[in-house]
């Protein structure tokens, strides 16, 4: 674990006149239903979705209100981070917001950073766990954009921060707060169910660290909470012919019901904001399954743009910038 940040002497090797760039990155989300098709096409590498696939995704957005707050929440994190760093280190850092699959695209932001004269940049994705299958896309889009520049900047990519003590403390606090909201008769009877985005099973054979990081992270947070046990599953698998990591959360609720579990706390710690994978997959699909089974399902409050989450990202980027 890198040393805690304190003081300013650790930054002396960097230019005293040129700010260090901080590029805060997230997946991106369509702003309107009309944006869903180009958004989905970008996710698919330029291949348009079938009419059925498009209708399904549009239907999900319609059911959660037409859009998700992902952009506003990510911008909130970047804005608060910018304010905190400027207060602590005036003129030392410049914070930028970039998205993987929607505006402002990474390819749009990289030239802007270079035009501002920034020579060193730390990139952090608002996703705690690393997989080459998903997180490498952010680095790849950045490097492609850098290759188009006459004077590319130096880019340092934060691969993961699931093991940062501030992140684990944040999720621990959210679990404790959510457990306290269950009725008195449920206390001590709640199954705590961690979940993260499923990926194709082939990543395991490829030696990808994703699943190991998730299990290590869930176990460490459970220990901090003081749980006797915890459960773990996946969610949000894409509809493709190849097998994806499981069990899926909806199927796992059936398994828990068969064990006599009646109260479940969802901890989607693979995500940090309320976007479609939370608002639809958990708050809509999983909730419907739980109700059908006569189970009570609650979810932790997501980190979103809460000040304590901004503090996590502040620590992560300062440790990377000062290493």
C-alpha positions as CSV (number, residue, x, y, z in Angstrom):
1,X,0.0,0.0,0.0
2,X,1.5,3.4,-0.9
3,X,2.3,5.8,1.9
4,X,-0.5,8.0,3.1
5,X,-0.5,11.5,1.6
6,X,0.7,14.3,3.9
7,X,2.7,17.4,3.3
8,X,3.8,18.6,-0.1
9,X,7.5,17.7,-0.3
10,X,6.6,14.5,-2.2
11,X,5.6,16.6,-5.3
12,X,8.9,18.5,-5.6
13,X,10.1,16.3,-8.5
14,X,7.2,17.6,-10.6
15,X,7.2,21.0,-12.3
16,X,6.5,23.9,-10.0
17,X,4.8,25.8,-12.9
18,X,3.0,23.1,-15.0
19,X,0.0,21.5,-13.3
20,X,-0.4,17.8,-13.2
21,X,-3.6,16.6,-14.9
22,X,-6.1,14.3,-13.2
23,X,-8.4,12.6,-15.7
24,X,-11.5,11.2,-13.9
25,X,-13.1,8.5,-16.1
26,X,-16.4,6.7,-16.1
27,X,-18.4,4.5,-18.5
28,X,-20.7,7.1,-19.9
29,X,-24.5,7.1,-20.3
30,X,-27.0,8.3,-22.9
31,X,-28.6,11.7,-22.2
32,X,-31.8,10.9,-24.0
33,X,-33.6,7.9,-25.4
34,X,-32.5,9.0,-28.9
35,X,-28.9,8.7,-27.7
36,X,-29.3,5.0,-26.8
37,X,-28.6,3.7,-30.4
38,X,-25.3,5.6,-30.9
39,X,-24.3,4.9,-27.4
40,X,-24.9,1.2,-27.8
41,X,-23.2,1.2,-31.2
42,X,-20.0,2.7,-29.6
43,X,-20.1,0.1,-26.9
44,X,-20.2,-2.6,-29.6
45,X,-17.1,-1.1,-31.3
46,X,-19.1,0.5,-34.1
47,X,-21.5,-2.3,-34.9
48,X,-25.1,-1.3,-34.6
49,X,-27.3,-3.4,-32.3
50,X,-30.1,-5.4,-33.7
51,X,-33.6,-3.9,-33.5
52,X,-34.4,-6.4,-30.7
53,X,-31.3,-5.5,-28.7
54,X,-32.0,-1.7,-29.1
55,X,-35.6,-2.1,-28.1
56,X,-34.6,-4.0,-25.0
57,X,-32.1,-1.4,-23.9
58,X,-34.4,1.5,-24.6
59,X,-37.1,-0.2,-22.6
60,X,-34.8,-0.5,-19.6
61,X,-34.0,3.2,-19.8
62,X,-37.7,4.0,-20.1
63,X,-38.5,2.0,-17.0
64,X,-35.9,3.9,-14.9
65,X,-37.1,7.3,-16.0
66,X,-35.5,7.8,-19.5
67,X,-31.9,8.4,-18.3
68,X,-29.6,7.7,-15.3
69,X,-27.7,10.3,-13.2
70,X,-24.3,8.7,-14.0
71,X,-23.0,11.8,-15.8
72,X,-24.1,14.3,-13.2
73,X,-22.7,12.0,-10.4
74,X,-19.3,11.6,-12.1
75,X,-19.2,15.4,-12.8
76,X,-20.0,15.9,-9.2
77,X,-17.0,13.8,-8.2
78,X,-14.7,15.6,-10.6
79,X,-15.9,19.1,-9.5
80,X,-15.5,18.4,-5.8
81,X,-12.1,16.8,-6.4
82,X,-11.1,19.9,-8.4
83,X,-12.2,22.2,-5.6
84,X,-10.4,20.2,-2.9
85,X,-7.1,19.9,-4.7
86,X,-7.2,23.6,-5.6
87,X,-7.8,24.5,-2.0
88,X,-4.9,22.2,-0.8
89,X,-2.5,22.7,-3.6
90,X,-3.3,25.9,-5.5
91,X,-2.4,25.7,-9.2
92,X,-0.8,22.2,-8.7
93,X,-3.5,20.1,-10.3
94,X,-6.0,20.3,-13.2
95,X,-9.0,17.9,-13.1
96,X,-10.7,16.7,-16.3
97,X,-13.8,14.5,-16.8
98,X,-13.8,11.9,-19.6
99,X,-16.2,9.1,-20.6
100,X,-15.5,5.8,-22.3
101,X,-18.7,5.5,-24.4
102,X,-20.3,8.9,-24.5
103,X,-19.6,12.6,-24.4
104,X,-17.2,13.9,-23.3
105,X,-15.4,11.0,-24.9
106,X,-11.8,10.3,-23.9
107,X,-10.8,11.0,-27.5
108,X,-12.3,14.5,-27.1
109,X,-10.7,15.3,-23.7
110,X,-7.1,14.1,-24.4
111,X,-6.4,16.8,-27.0
112,X,-7.9,19.4,-24.7
113,X,-5.5,18.3,-21.9
114,X,-2.5,18.6,-24.2
115,X,-3.7,22.0,-25.5
116,X,-3.7,23.2,-21.9
117,X,0.0,22.5,-21.8
118,X,-0.3,19.6,-19.3
119,X,2.8,17.3,-19.4
120,X,1.9,14.7,-16.8
121,X,-1.5,13.1,-16.3
122,X,-2.9,10.6,-13.8
123,X,-6.0,8.7,-15.1
124,X,-8.4,7.1,-12.6
125,X,-11.5,5.1,-13.6
126,X,-14.4,5.2,-11.1
127,X,-14.5,1.4,-10.9
128,X,-12.6,-0.2,-8.0
129,X,-11.6,-3.6,-9.4
130,X,-9.4,-4.3,-12.5
131,X,-10.1,-6.5,-15.4
132,X,-8.2,-6.4,-18.7
133,X,-11.6,-7.1,-20.4
134,X,-13.1,-3.8,-19.1
135,X,-10.6,-1.4,-17.6
136,X,-8.0,-1.7,-20.4
137,X,-10.5,0.0,-22.7
138,X,-10.0,3.3,-20.9
139,X,-6.2,3.1,-21.2
140,X,-6.5,2.0,-24.9
141,X,-8.8,4.9,-25.8
142,X,-6.4,7.3,-24.1
143,X,-3.3,5.8,-25.8
144,X,-5.0,6.0,-29.2
145,X,-5.8,9.6,-28.6
146,X,-2.2,10.3,-27.4
147,X,-0.8,8.8,-30.6
148,X,-2.6,11.5,-32.6
149,X,-0.9,14.3,-30.8
150,X,2.3,16.1,-31.8
151,X,3.3,16.5,-28.2
152,X,1.7,13.7,-26.1
153,X,1.7,13.9,-22.4
154,X,3.0,11.3,-19.9
155,X,0.1,9.2,-18.8
156,X,-0.1,7.2,-15.5
157,X,-3.1,4.9,-15.3
158,X,-4.4,3.8,-11.9
159,X,-5.3,0.1,-12.5
160,X,-7.3,-0.5,-9.4
161,X,-8.1,0.9,-5.9
162,X,-10.3,-1.9,-4.4
163,X,-7.8,-2.4,-1.7
164,X,-7.6,1.2,-0.6
165,X,-8.5,1.4,3.1
166,X,-10.7,4.5,2.6
167,X,-12.8,2.6,0.0
168,X,-13.2,-0.4,2.2
169,X,-14.1,1.8,5.1
170,X,-16.7,3.6,3.0
171,X,-18.4,0.4,1.9
172,X,-18.2,-0.9,5.5
173,X,-20.0,2.2,6.7
174,X,-22.7,1.8,4.0
175,X,-23.3,-1.8,5.0
176,X,-23.6,-1.0,8.7
177,X,-26.0,1.8,8.0
178,X,-28.2,-0.4,5.7
179,X,-28.3,-3.3,8.1
180,X,-29.5,-0.9,10.8
181,X,-32.5,-0.1,8.6
182,X,-33.9,-3.6,8.6
183,X,-36.8,-4.3,11.1
184,X,-35.9,-5.6,14.6
185,X,-37.0,-9.1,13.7
186,X,-34.5,-9.2,10.8
187,X,-31.5,-8.3,12.9
188,X,-28.9,-11.1,12.6
189,X,-30.9,-12.8,9.8
190,X,-29.8,-10.6,6.9
191,X,-27.8,-12.2,4.1
192,X,-25.2,-9.7,2.9
193,X,-24.9,-10.2,-0.9
194,X,-21.9,-8.6,-2.7
195,X,-22.2,-8.3,-6.5
196,X,-20.2,-7.0,-9.4
197,X,-20.6,-6.8,-13.2
198,X,-20.3,-10.2,-14.8
199,X,-17.7,-10.7,-17.5
200,X,-17.1,-13.6,-19.9
201,X,-15.9,-16.8,-18.1
202,X,-12.9,-16.9,-20.5
203,X,-11.2,-14.2,-18.4
204,X,-10.5,-16.8,-15.7
205,X,-8.5,-19.0,-18.0
206,X,-6.7,-15.9,-19.2
207,X,-5.4,-15.3,-15.7
208,X,-7.3,-12.1,-15.3
209,X,-7.2,-10.7,-11.7
210,X,-10.8,-9.6,-11.6
211,X,-12.5,-12.4,-9.8
212,X,-9.6,-12.7,-7.2
213,X,-9.8,-9.0,-6.5
214,X,-13.5,-9.1,-6.0
215,X,-13.4,-12.0,-3.6
216,X,-10.5,-10.6,-1.7
217,X,-12.3,-7.2,-1.5
218,X,-15.6,-8.7,-0.3
219,X,-13.9,-10.8,2.3
220,X,-11.9,-7.8,3.7
221,X,-14.9,-5.6,3.8
222,X,-17.0,-8.3,5.5
223,X,-14.3,-8.7,8.1
224,X,-14.4,-5.0,8.8
225,X,-18.1,-5.1,9.2
226,X,-17.8,-8.1,11.5
227,X,-20.0,-10.4,9.5
228,X,-20.0,-14.1,10.3
229,X,-20.4,-14.8,6.6
230,X,-21.1,-13.1,3.3
231,X,-22.4,-14.1,-0.1
232,X,-21.1,-13.2,-3.5
233,X,-22.6,-13.2,-7.0
234,X,-22.5,-11.4,-10.3
235,X,-25.0,-9.3,-12.3
236,X,-25.5,-7.5,-15.6
237,X,-24.2,-10.2,-17.9
238,X,-24.5,-9.3,-21.6
239,X,-26.8,-11.4,-23.8
240,X,-24.1,-13.2,-25.8
241,X,-23.6,-16.9,-26.8
242,X,-20.5,-17.3,-24.6
243,X,-20.8,-18.2,-20.9
244,X,-20.5,-15.4,-18.4
245,X,-19.4,-15.5,-14.8
246,X,-22.2,-16.5,-12.3
247,X,-24.3,-17.0,-10.4
248,X,-26.4,-14.1,-11.5
249,X,-28.0,-12.2,-8.7
250,X,-31.6,-13.0,-9.7
251,X,-30.9,-16.7,-9.8
252,X,-29.0,-16.5,-6.5
253,X,-32.0,-14.9,-4.8
254,X,-33.8,-18.1,-5.6
255,X,-31.0,-20.1,-4.1
256,X,-31.0,-18.0,-0.9
257,X,-34.8,-18.4,-0.7
258,X,-34.3,-22.2,-0.9
259,X,-32.0,-21.9,2.1
260,X,-34.7,-20.2,4.1
261,X,-33.2,-16.7,3.8
262,X,-35.9,-13.9,4.0
263,X,-33.8,-10.8,4.3
264,X,-31.1,-9.7,1.8
265,X,-28.8,-6.7,1.7
266,X,-27.5,-6.0,-1.8
267,X,-23.9,-4.6,-1.9
268,X,-23.1,-3.8,-5.5
269,X,-19.5,-2.9,-4.6
270,X,-18.3,-3.4,-8.2
271,X,-20.1,-0.1,-9.0
272,X,-19.9,3.3,-7.4
273,X,-22.9,5.2,-8.8
274,X,-26.6,4.8,-9.5
275,X,-26.6,3.9,-13.2
276,X,-28.5,1.3,-15.2
277,X,-26.8,-1.7,-13.6
278,X,-28.0,-0.5,-10.3
279,X,-31.3,1.1,-11.1
280,X,-32.5,-1.7,-13.4
281,X,-30.6,-4.9,-12.5
282,X,-31.0,-4.5,-8.7
283,X,-33.7,-1.9,-8.0
284,X,-36.0,-3.3,-10.7
285,X,-35.2,-6.9,-11.7
286,X,-33.8,-8.2,-8.5
287,X,-36.4,-6.4,-6.4
288,X,-39.2,-7.9,-8.5
289,X,-37.7,-11.4,-8.0
290,X,-37.4,-10.8,-4.2
291,X,-41.0,-9.6,-4.0
292,X,-42.2,-12.7,-5.9
293,X,-40.3,-14.9,-3.4
294,X,-41.7,-13.0,-0.4
295,X,-38.2,-11.7,0.5
296,X,-37.1,-8.3,1.7
297,X,-34.3,-6.9,-0.4
298,X,-32.5,-3.6,0.5
299,X,-29.5,-2.0,-1.1
300,X,-26.6,0.0,0.3
301,X,-26.4,3.7,-0.6
302,X,-24.1,4.0,-3.5
303,X,-21.0,6.2,-3.1
304,X,-22.3,8.5,-6.0
305,X,-20.8,11.9,-5.5
306,X,-20.8,11.9,-1.7
307,X,-18.0,13.8,0.0
308,X,-16.6,10.7,1.6
309,X,-16.2,9.1,-1.8
310,X,-14.5,12.1,-3.3
311,X,-12.1,11.7,-0.4
312,X,-11.3,8.2,-1.6
313,X,-10.6,9.3,-5.1
314,X,-8.5,12.2,-3.8
315,X,-6.3,9.9,-1.8
316,X,-6.0,7.5,-4.8
317,X,-4.9,10.1,-7.3
318,X,-2.5,11.9,-4.9
319,X,-0.8,8.6,-4.0
320,X,-0.4,7.9,-7.8
321,X,0.8,11.5,-8.6
322,X,3.3,11.4,-5.7
323,X,4.7,7.9,-6.2
